[in-house]
Amino acid sequence: MICLKDVCKTYWMGAEAVHALDHASMEISQGEYVSIVGPSGSGKSTMMNIIGCLDLPDEGEYLLDGQPIQGYTEKELARIRNQKIGFVFQSFFLIPKMTAEENVELPLIYRRLPASERKRLVKEAMEQVGLDGRMQHKPNELSGGQQQRVAIARALVTSPSLFLADEPTGALDSHTSEEIMDLFHELHERGNTIVVITHDESVANLAERKIRIKDGQVSEVAI
C-alpha cells in the first residue's frame, strides 16, 4: 500500500543543508498497524508529510496503492488526501465554532455528498468512537480525549484506506492516551491500515511493526 524507495528530502537553513530524509525506504501493506518512532528532528514530520501527500520528495519514489505521486498536481494530491487518507493530529484541529457533528461532516461536504447521506455517515462515525451523545457539543465543551475522538471520527467518516496519526496522544494524559490507543487497536481489528508517528516508545510498541527513523534514515525494529 505504501512504498518508499530511496526517498530524499532536503531543507535549507541559510547555507546549511538539512537532510530530513536520507535515502529512506520502507513498505507498509494493506491492513497493517505500523508505528514510526524517532526523536525530535529525526525526520518523522517530513515522513508523515510525504506519506500523507502533504509534500513531495526531492529524490526517490513514493507509491501509494501502487500509484507514484510525484507527478500529481496539488489539486490531485488534495483529492487523494480526501479520498484515501484519514488524518489524526496531536492538536486535534477542530473548528471551535462548529459542533462535533459539523466538524466530522466537513470532509463529506468537500465530497459534495447529499445532506441525508452526510448525516447518516456522521452518526455512524460518532457511534464508532463512542460519542454519538455529544454530537451537538462544541470543542470547548469536550475533554481533550473527547476532542481526539471527534478528530478520529472525522478521519473515519470518509472510510479512508489509511489512517495516519501524528503524535495522537501527545496532548493527552496517560489514562486518556490508553483509551485513544485502544480505539486505534479496534480500528485495526476492523481491517484498517494504521500508521502512528510518535516519539513515545510505549505508544510505538503497541503496533504490530515498529520502524525507527533517525537522522533521516529508516530501520526496522523488533517489538
C-alpha positions in Angstrom: 0.0 0.0 0.0 2.8 2.4 1.0 6.2 2.1 -0.7 9.0 4.5 -0.3 12.1 3.9 -2.4 15.3 5.8 -1.6 13.3 8.9 -0.7 15.3 12.1 0.0 14.1 15.4 1.3 16.4 18.3 2.0 15.7 21.7 3.6 18.0 24.7 3.7 18.7 26.6 6.8 20.6 29.6 5.3 23.6 28.0 3.6 23.3 24.7 5.6 21.6 21.7 4.1 19.4 19.6 6.5 18.8 16.1 5.1 15.4 15.4 6.7 15.1 12.1 4.8 18.3 10.4 3.5 17.5 7.6 1.0 14.7 6.3 3.2 13.0 3.1 2.0 10.1 1.2 3.6 6.9 -0.8 2.7 3.6 -1.0 4.6 1.0 -3.4 3.4 -2.8 -3.1 3.4 -4.2 -3.8 6.9 -1.0 -3.4 8.9 -0.6 -1.4 12.1 2.8 0.3 12.0 4.5 2.8 14.2 7.2 5.2 13.0 9.2 6.3 16.0 12.1 8.7 16.5 13.2 11.8 18.5 12.5 15.4 17.6 14.4 16.4 14.4 14.7 12.8 13.2 12.6 13.3 10.1 9.3 12.0 11.4 7.3 15.0 10.4 8.8 15.0 6.9 8.0 11.3 6.6 4.4 12.0 7.7 4.0 14.8 5.2 5.2 12.6 2.3 3.1 9.6 3.3 0.1 11.9 3.7 0.7 13.6 0.3 1.2 16.9 2.0 4.7 17.2 0.5 6.7 15.6 -2.3 10.2 14.1 -2.1 13.2 15.7 -3.8 14.5 12.3 -4.9 13.3 8.7 -4.9 9.9 7.4 -5.4 6.7 7.2 -3.3 3.9 4.8 -4.4 0.5 4.9 -2.7 -1.7 2.0 -3.6 0.8 1.3 -6.5 0.5 4.8 -7.9 3.5 7.2 -8.0 2.5 10.6 -6.5 5.4 12.7 -7.8 3.7 13.8 -11.0 0.4 14.8 -9.3 -0.8 18.4 -9.2 -1.8 20.0 -5.9 -5.4 19.5 -6.8 -4.9 15.8 -7.4 -3.0 15.5 -4.1 -5.9 17.1 -2.3 -8.3 14.6 -3.9 -6.1 11.7 -2.7 -5.9 13.1 0.8 -9.7 13.5 0.9 -10.5 10.1 -0.5 -7.7 7.8 0.8 -6.2 9.2 4.0 -7.7 9.9 7.4 -5.5 12.3 9.4 -5.4 12.4 13.2 -3.1 15.1 14.7 -1.8 15.9 18.2 -3.6 19.3 18.2 -7.0 17.9 17.0 -7.5 20.8 14.5 -11.2 21.0 15.3 -13.0 24.2 14.2 -14.1 25.9 17.5 -17.3 27.5 16.3 -18.6 24.2 14.9 -20.3 21.4 16.8 -18.7 17.9 16.9 -21.2 16.8 14.3 -20.3 19.7 11.9 -16.6 19.1 12.4 -17.0 15.4 11.4 -19.2 16.3 8.5 -16.7 18.7 6.9 -14.8 16.3 4.7 -18.1 14.9 3.4 -19.2 18.4 2.3 -16.0 18.6 0.3 -17.1 15.5 -1.4 -20.5 17.1 -2.2 -22.5 14.3 -0.7 -26.2 14.8 -0.1 -27.2 16.1 3.3 -29.1 12.9 4.3 -26.1 10.7 3.5 -23.7 13.0 5.3 -26.0 12.9 8.4 -26.1 9.1 8.3 -22.3 8.7 7.9 -21.5 11.2 10.7 -23.8 9.4 13.1 -22.2 6.1 12.3 -18.7 7.5 12.8 -19.6 9.2 16.1 -21.1 5.9 17.3 -17.9 4.1 16.5 -15.9 6.4 18.7 -18.5 6.3 21.4 -19.6 10.0 21.1 -23.0 9.9 19.5 -24.4 11.6 22.6 -22.0 14.6 22.2 -22.8 15.5 18.6 -24.1 19.0 19.4 -21.2 19.9 21.7 -18.6 22.3 20.5 -14.8 21.5 21.1 -14.6 23.8 24.2 -17.4 21.7 25.8 -15.4 18.4 25.3 -12.4 17.0 27.2 -9.1 16.5 25.4 -9.8 12.8 24.9 -13.3 13.5 23.5 -11.9 16.1 21.1 -9.4 13.5 19.8 -12.3 11.0 19.4 -14.1 13.6 17.3 -10.9 14.0 15.2 -10.8 10.3 14.8 -14.5 10.2 13.7 -13.7 13.0 11.2 -10.9 10.8 9.8 -13.2 7.7 9.9 -16.2 9.2 8.2 -14.7 9.1 4.7 -13.8 5.4 5.0 -10.1 6.0 4.2 -7.8 3.2 3.2 -5.1 4.7 5.5 -5.3 6.2 9.0 -2.2 8.5 9.5 -1.8 9.6 13.1 0.8 12.2 14.1 1.6 12.1 17.9 -2.1 11.3 18.6 -1.6 11.1 22.4 0.9 14.0 22.7 -1.7 16.4 24.3 -3.4 13.8 26.5 -2.9 12.3 30.0 -1.8 8.7 30.3 -5.3 7.3 31.0 -6.8 9.1 28.1 -3.9 8.1 25.9 -4.6 4.4 26.6 -8.2 4.9 25.6 -7.3 6.5 22.3 -4.7 3.8 21.5 -7.4 1.2 22.4 -9.6 2.9 19.8 -6.8 2.6 17.1 -6.5 -1.1 18.0 -10.2 -1.5 17.4 -10.0 0.3 14.1 -7.1 -2.0 13.1 -9.1 -5.1 14.1 -11.8 -3.9 11.7 -9.3 -4.1 8.8 -8.0 -0.6 8.7 -4.4 0.3 7.9 -2.9 2.3 10.8 0.3 4.3 10.7 1.2 6.1 14.0 4.1 8.6 14.1 5.4 9.2 17.6 8.4 9.9 19.8 6.9 7.8 22.6 8.3 4.3 22.7 5.4 2.9 24.7 2.9 4.1 22.1 5.1 2.8 19.3 5.3 -0.6 20.9 1.5 -1.1 20.6 1.8 -1.5 16.9 2.4 -4.8 15.0 5.6 -3.4 13.4 7.9 -0.6 14.6 10.0 1.4 12.2 12.7 3.7 13.6 13.8 6.9 11.9 17.0 8.7 13.0 18.9 11.4 11.1 16.5 10.8 8.2 17.4 7.1 7.8 14.9 4.3 8.4 15.4 0.9 10.0 13.0 -1.9 11.2 12.9 -2.6 14.9 11.8 -5.8 16.7 9.0 -5.3 19.1 
